[in-house]
Amino acid sequence: MRTLSAEELAVFKRTAERRDADGQLRLAQRLEAARQVAGAAAELLKREFQATPVILFGSLGTLERFHLSSDIDLAVSGLAPLD
């Protein structure tokens, strides 16, 4: 097995740090987009279907559990029954 030189190790470390920073940026962007979509969906449910309350739960509601594959979970009450 070959040992990395100090220069190769430094390149590896910089690349890993850049990838981590890029991943954190993507996660923050996804979180902001998910929050906007959840808010718009809640407003639509309230306005068009008189839903009250609309409750956010799941990984978007618990930021420590949010990840790039997280979805949006909304619990809704107060909807009229289907005819």
Secondary structure, DSSP 8 states (H G I E B T S, - for coil): -----HHHHHHHHHHHHHHHHHHHHHHHHHHHHHHHHHHHHHHHHHHHH----EEEESTTTSGGG--TT---EEEE-------
